[in-house]
Amino acid sequence: MRLDPVDERIVAMLLEDGRASFAEIGGQVGLSAPAVKRRVDRLRQAGAVTGFTAKVDPRALGWTTEAYVELFCQGKTSPATIRAGVARFPEVVAACTLTGEADALVHILAADIGHFERVLERINAEPYVARTRSSLVLSRLLERPGLTGQETPGQAAGQK
């Protein structure tokens, strides 16, 4: 689905504040609240807007350690096998396959270094994992909220 400029502005506002009312959004984009609702409904039906969620600071939940772990798999491990394996770990918040040397990249949140180490040991014990390489996050520099990875940042921000 290709978004027109008004839809792009609506999506940008929803990314900024998913709880904004249709009237608030309409005031910014020059439409009535019912017109904004129709557009948001159409965007949801088309799959451009996939849902609405609360964004929570992981530290508020006690998850103070963040890491990215590269997985190097044995043989020809399928993405489905990797996904099924890492999905069993609640500490894994995202995973993707990669080009290059590593087969996958796993994003992990843990309570502390000891917790992270135990998760890493369990991941290393998976039969498809040959080895891992970890990087701990020191500080977050930039995060663009609401992007799912299905679009480019420029598309989501309304650029062409």
ChimeraX commands (.cxc) that place a marker at each C-alpha (Angstrom):
marker #1 position 0.00,0.00,0.00 radius 0.5
marker #1 position 1.32,3.43,-0.95 radius 0.5
marker #1 position 0.49,6.20,1.54 radius 0.5
marker #1 position -0.59,9.63,0.39 radius 0.5
marker #1 position 0.86,12.68,2.20 radius 0.5
marker #1 position -2.11,12.95,4.60 radius 0.5
marker #1 position -1.85,9.26,5.54 radius 0.5
marker #1 position 1.89,9.71,6.07 radius 0.5
marker #1 position 1.22,12.59,8.49 radius 0.5
marker #1 position -1.42,10.53,10.31 radius 0.5
marker #1 position 1.00,7.61,10.67 radius 0.5
marker #1 position 3.75,9.95,11.90 radius 0.5
marker #1 position 1.41,11.33,14.56 radius 0.5
marker #1 position 0.36,7.83,15.63 radius 0.5
marker #1 position 4.03,6.86,15.93 radius 0.5
marker #1 position 4.61,9.88,18.13 radius 0.5
marker #1 position 1.52,9.27,20.28 radius 0.5
marker #1 position -0.59,6.19,19.66 radius 0.5
marker #1 position -3.18,7.49,22.12 radius 0.5
marker #1 position -3.82,10.75,20.26 radius 0.5
marker #1 position -7.51,11.22,19.56 radius 0.5
marker #1 position -8.85,11.32,16.02 radius 0.5
marker #1 position -9.86,14.94,16.73 radius 0.5
marker #1 position -6.29,15.86,17.77 radius 0.5
marker #1 position -4.86,14.20,14.68 radius 0.5
marker #1 position -7.52,15.78,12.48 radius 0.5
marker #1 position -6.64,19.21,13.82 radius 0.5
marker #1 position -3.04,18.70,12.72 radius 0.5
marker #1 position -3.78,17.24,9.28 radius 0.5
marker #1 position -6.83,19.32,8.37 radius 0.5
marker #1 position -9.49,16.59,8.56 radius 0.5
marker #1 position -12.49,15.90,10.75 radius 0.5
marker #1 position -12.26,13.23,13.44 radius 0.5
marker #1 position -14.56,10.86,11.46 radius 0.5
marker #1 position -12.38,11.31,8.34 radius 0.5
marker #1 position -9.25,10.46,10.34 radius 0.5
marker #1 position -11.00,7.40,11.80 radius 0.5
marker #1 position -11.91,6.20,8.30 radius 0.5
marker #1 position -8.32,6.64,7.15 radius 0.5
marker #1 position -6.90,4.85,10.22 radius 0.5
marker #1 position -9.41,2.00,9.72 radius 0.5
marker #1 position -8.33,1.76,6.07 radius 0.5
marker #1 position -4.65,1.81,7.06 radius 0.5
marker #1 position -5.28,-1.00,9.56 radius 0.5
marker #1 position -7.29,-3.04,7.07 radius 0.5
marker #1 position -4.53,-2.66,4.46 radius 0.5
marker #1 position -1.89,-3.73,6.99 radius 0.5
marker #1 position 0.01,-0.43,6.95 radius 0.5
marker #1 position -0.84,0.09,10.64 radius 0.5
marker #1 position -0.47,-3.25,12.37 radius 0.5
marker #1 position -1.65,-2.33,15.85 radius 0.5
marker #1 position -1.34,-0.09,18.86 radius 0.5
marker #1 position 0.70,-0.88,21.93 radius 0.5
marker #1 position 2.17,0.59,25.07 radius 0.5
marker #1 position 5.89,1.28,25.07 radius 0.5
marker #1 position 7.49,0.36,28.38 radius 0.5
marker #1 position 10.98,1.17,29.62 radius 0.5
marker #1 position 12.57,-2.27,30.23 radius 0.5
marker #1 position 14.32,-0.90,33.33 radius 0.5
marker #1 position 10.91,-0.34,34.94 radius 0.5
marker #1 position 10.39,-4.11,34.66 radius 0.5
marker #1 position 13.83,-4.89,36.08 radius 0.5
marker #1 position 15.50,-5.62,32.72 radius 0.5
marker #1 position 18.66,-3.52,33.07 radius 0.5
marker #1 position 21.07,-5.46,30.86 radius 0.5
marker #1 position 20.73,-5.37,27.08 radius 0.5
marker #1 position 22.79,-7.26,24.54 radius 0.5
marker #1 position 22.97,-8.27,20.91 radius 0.5
marker #1 position 24.19,-11.79,20.22 radius 0.5
marker #1 position 25.36,-13.03,16.84 radius 0.5
marker #1 position 24.51,-16.69,16.24 radius 0.5
marker #1 position 26.79,-18.84,14.11 radius 0.5
marker #1 position 24.85,-21.98,13.23 radius 0.5
marker #1 position 25.91,-25.49,12.33 radius 0.5
marker #1 position 25.41,-26.66,8.77 radius 0.5
marker #1 position 22.41,-25.39,6.90 radius 0.5
marker #1 position 20.16,-24.31,9.75 radius 0.5
marker #1 position 16.90,-22.88,8.46 radius 0.5
marker #1 position 15.51,-19.55,9.64 radius 0.5
marker #1 position 12.45,-21.43,10.94 radius 0.5
marker #1 position 14.67,-23.58,13.17 radius 0.5
marker #1 position 16.46,-20.52,14.53 radius 0.5
marker #1 position 13.17,-18.72,15.12 radius 0.5
marker #1 position 11.64,-21.70,16.94 radius 0.5
marker #1 position 14.76,-22.04,19.08 radius 0.5
marker #1 position 15.11,-18.43,20.19 radius 0.5
marker #1 position 11.35,-17.91,20.59 radius 0.5
marker #1 position 11.48,-20.21,23.63 radius 0.5
marker #1 position 13.52,-17.62,25.55 radius 0.5
marker #1 position 11.40,-14.80,27.03 radius 0.5
marker #1 position 14.57,-12.71,27.27 radius 0.5
marker #1 position 14.87,-12.66,23.47 radius 0.5
marker #1 position 12.91,-9.58,22.36 radius 0.5
marker #1 position 13.87,-9.68,18.66 radius 0.5
marker #1 position 15.81,-11.81,16.22 radius 0.5
marker #1 position 16.66,-11.63,12.53 radius 0.5
marker #1 position 18.73,-13.47,9.96 radius 0.5
marker #1 position 21.74,-11.69,8.49 radius 0.5
marker #1 position 24.05,-11.53,5.55 radius 0.5
marker #1 position 27.72,-11.84,6.32 radius 0.5
marker #1 position 29.51,-14.17,8.69 radius 0.5
marker #1 position 26.83,-14.63,11.39 radius 0.5
marker #1 position 23.58,-16.42,10.61 radius 0.5
marker #1 position 21.34,-14.47,12.97 radius 0.5
marker #1 position 21.30,-11.56,15.38 radius 0.5
marker #1 position 19.40,-11.89,18.66 radius 0.5
marker #1 position 18.40,-8.96,20.88 radius 0.5
marker #1 position 18.29,-9.92,24.55 radius 0.5
marker #1 position 17.07,-8.13,27.68 radius 0.5
marker #1 position 18.09,-9.50,31.08 radius 0.5
marker #1 position 17.90,-8.47,34.71 radius 0.5
marker #1 position 21.67,-8.33,35.16 radius 0.5
marker #1 position 24.93,-9.74,33.82 radius 0.5
marker #1 position 24.45,-13.05,35.62 radius 0.5
marker #1 position 21.00,-13.46,34.11 radius 0.5
marker #1 position 22.38,-12.60,30.66 radius 0.5
marker #1 position 25.16,-15.16,31.10 radius 0.5
marker #1 position 22.64,-17.90,31.97 radius 0.5
marker #1 position 20.54,-17.04,28.90 radius 0.5
marker #1 position 23.64,-17.06,26.71 radius 0.5
marker #1 position 24.64,-20.47,28.07 radius 0.5
marker #1 position 21.18,-21.86,27.26 radius 0.5
marker #1 position 21.31,-20.42,23.74 radius 0.5
marker #1 position 24.81,-21.88,23.22 radius 0.5
marker #1 position 23.43,-25.27,24.28 radius 0.5
marker #1 position 20.94,-25.29,21.38 radius 0.5
marker #1 position 21.92,-28.08,18.96 radius 0.5
marker #1 position 22.00,-25.78,15.91 radius 0.5
marker #1 position 24.36,-23.20,17.52 radius 0.5
marker #1 position 28.06,-23.60,16.71 radius 0.5
marker #1 position 29.14,-20.44,18.56 radius 0.5
marker #1 position 27.99,-16.95,19.54 radius 0.5
marker #1 position 29.50,-13.48,19.74 radius 0.5
marker #1 position 27.98,-11.00,22.19 radius 0.5
marker #1 position 27.93,-7.23,22.49 radius 0.5
marker #1 position 26.51,-5.55,25.57 radius 0.5
marker #1 position 24.71,-2.24,25.11 radius 0.5
marker #1 position 26.27,0.61,27.07 radius 0.5
marker #1 position 23.79,3.33,26.11 radius 0.5
marker #1 position 21.06,3.84,23.54 radius 0.5
marker #1 position 21.79,6.67,21.16 radius 0.5
marker #1 position 18.74,6.65,18.89 radius 0.5
marker #1 position 15.52,4.71,18.60 radius 0.5
marker #1 position 12.69,5.34,16.18 radius 0.5
marker #1 position 9.54,4.17,17.94 radius 0.5
marker #1 position 6.86,2.18,16.17 radius 0.5
marker #1 position 8.89,0.86,13.27 radius 0.5
marker #1 position 8.55,-2.87,12.75 radius 0.5
marker #1 position 11.38,-3.34,10.28 radius 0.5
marker #1 position 8.92,-3.94,7.46 radius 0.5
marker #1 position 9.47,-0.49,6.00 radius 0.5
marker #1 position 12.47,1.75,5.64 radius 0.5
marker #1 position 12.87,4.58,8.17 radius 0.5
marker #1 position 12.40,7.13,5.36 radius 0.5
marker #1 position 9.08,5.60,4.34 radius 0.5
marker #1 position 7.83,5.58,7.89 radius 0.5
marker #1 position 8.89,9.19,8.39 radius 0.5
marker #1 position 7.05,10.23,5.25 radius 0.5
marker #1 position 10.06,10.62,2.97 radius 0.5
marker #1 position 10.13,9.25,-0.58 radius 0.5
marker link #1:1,2 radius 0.2
marker link #1:2,3 radius 0.2
marker link #1:3,4 radius 0.2
marker link #1:4,5 radius 0.2
marker link #1:5,6 radius 0.2
marker link #1:6,7 radius 0.2
marker link #1:7,8 radius 0.2
marker link #1:8,9 radius 0.2
marker link #1:9,10 radius 0.2
marker link #1:10,11 radius 0.2
marker link #1:11,12 radius 0.2
marker link #1:12,13 radius 0.2
marker link #1:13,14 radius 0.2
marker link #1:14,15 radius 0.2
marker link #1:15,16 radius 0.2
marker link #1:16,17 radius 0.2
marker link #1:17,18 radius 0.2
marker link #1:18,19 radius 0.2
marker link #1:19,20 radius 0.2
marker link #1:20,21 radius 0.2
marker link #1:21,22 radius 0.2
marker link #1:22,23 radius 0.2
marker link #1:23,24 radius 0.2
marker link #1:24,25 radius 0.2
marker link #1:25,26 radius 0.2
marker link #1:26,27 radius 0.2
marker link #1:27,28 radius 0.2
marker link #1:28,29 radius 0.2
marker link #1:29,30 radius 0.2
marker link #1:30,31 radius 0.2
marker link #1:31,32 radius 0.2
marker link #1:32,33 radius 0.2
marker link #1:33,34 radius 0.2
marker link #1:34,35 radius 0.2
marker link #1:35,36 radius 0.2
marker link #1:36,37 radius 0.2
marker link #1:37,38 radius 0.2
marker link #1:38,39 radius 0.2
marker link #1:39,40 radius 0.2
marker link #1:40,41 radius 0.2
marker link #1:41,42 radius 0.2
marker link #1:42,43 radius 0.2
marker link #1:43,44 radius 0.2
marker link #1:44,45 radius 0.2
marker link #1:45,46 radius 0.2
marker link #1:46,47 radius 0.2
marker link #1:47,48 radius 0.2
marker link #1:48,49 radius 0.2
marker link #1:49,50 radius 0.2
marker link #1:50,51 radius 0.2
marker link #1:51,52 radius 0.2
marker link #1:52,53 radius 0.2
marker link #1:53,54 radius 0.2
marker link #1:54,55 radius 0.2
marker link #1:55,56 radius 0.2
marker link #1:56,57 radius 0.2
marker link #1:57,58 radius 0.2
marker link #1:58,59 radius 0.2
marker link #1:59,60 radius 0.2
marker link #1:60,61 radius 0.2
marker link #1:61,62 radius 0.2
marker link #1:62,63 radius 0.2
marker link #1:63,64 radius 0.2
marker link #1:64,65 radius 0.2
marker link #1:65,66 radius 0.2
marker link #1:66,67 radius 0.2
marker link #1:67,68 radius 0.2
marker link #1:68,69 radius 0.2
marker link #1:69,70 radius 0.2
marker link #1:70,71 radius 0.2
marker link #1:71,72 radius 0.2
marker link #1:72,73 radius 0.2
marker link #1:73,74 radius 0.2
marker link #1:74,75 radius 0.2
marker link #1:75,76 radius 0.2
marker link #1:76,77 radius 0.2
marker link #1:77,78 radius 0.2
marker link #1:78,79 radius 0.2
marker link #1:79,80 radius 0.2
marker link #1:80,81 radius 0.2
marker link #1:81,82 radius 0.2
marker link #1:82,83 radius 0.2
marker link #1:83,84 radius 0.2
marker link #1:84,85 radius 0.2
marker link #1:85,86 radius 0.2
marker link #1:86,87 radius 0.2
marker link #1:87,88 radius 0.2
marker link #1:88,89 radius 0.2
marker link #1:89,90 radius 0.2
marker link #1:90,91 radius 0.2
marker link #1:91,92 radius 0.2
marker link #1:92,93 radius 0.2
marker link #1:93,94 radius 0.2
marker link #1:94,95 radius 0.2
marker link #1:95,96 radius 0.2
marker link #1:96,97 radius 0.2
marker link #1:97,98 radius 0.2
marker link #1:98,99 radius 0.2
marker link #1:99,100 radius 0.2
marker link #1:100,101 radius 0.2
marker link #1:101,102 radius 0.2
marker link #1:102,103 radius 0.2
marker link #1:103,104 radius 0.2
marker link #1:104,105 radius 0.2
marker link #1:105,106 radius 0.2
marker link #1:106,107 radius 0.2
marker link #1:107,108 radius 0.2
marker link #1:108,109 radius 0.2
marker link #1:109,110 radius 0.2
marker link #1:110,111 radius 0.2
marker link #1:111,112 radius 0.2
marker link #1:112,113 radius 0.2
marker link #1:113,114 radius 0.2
marker link #1:114,115 radius 0.2
marker link #1:115,116 radius 0.2
marker link #1:116,117 radius 0.2
marker link #1:117,118 radius 0.2
marker link #1:118,119 radius 0.2
marker link #1:119,120 radius 0.2
marker link #1:120,121 radius 0.2
marker link #1:121,122 radius 0.2
marker link #1:122,123 radius 0.2
marker link #1:123,124 radius 0.2
marker link #1:124,125 radius 0.2
marker link #1:125,126 radius 0.2
marker link #1:126,127 radius 0.2
marker link #1:127,128 radius 0.2
marker link #1:128,129 radius 0.2
marker link #1:129,130 radius 0.2
marker link #1:130,131 radius 0.2
marker link #1:131,132 radius 0.2
marker link #1:132,133 radius 0.2
marker link #1:133,134 radius 0.2
marker link #1:134,135 radius 0.2
marker link #1:135,136 radius 0.2
marker link #1:136,137 radius 0.2
marker link #1:137,138 radius 0.2
marker link #1:138,139 radius 0.2
marker link #1:139,140 radius 0.2
marker link #1:140,141 radius 0.2
marker link #1:141,142 radius 0.2
marker link #1:142,143 radius 0.2
marker link #1:143,144 radius 0.2
marker link #1:144,145 radius 0.2
marker link #1:145,146 radius 0.2
marker link #1:146,147 radius 0.2
marker link #1:147,148 radius 0.2
marker link #1:148,149 radius 0.2
marker link #1:149,150 radius 0.2
marker link #1:150,151 radius 0.2
marker link #1:151,152 radius 0.2
marker link #1:152,153 radius 0.2
marker link #1:153,154 radius 0.2
marker link #1:154,155 radius 0.2
marker link #1:155,156 radius 0.2
marker link #1:156,157 radius 0.2
marker link #1:157,158 radius 0.2
marker link #1:158,159 radius 0.2
marker link #1:159,160 radius 0.2
view
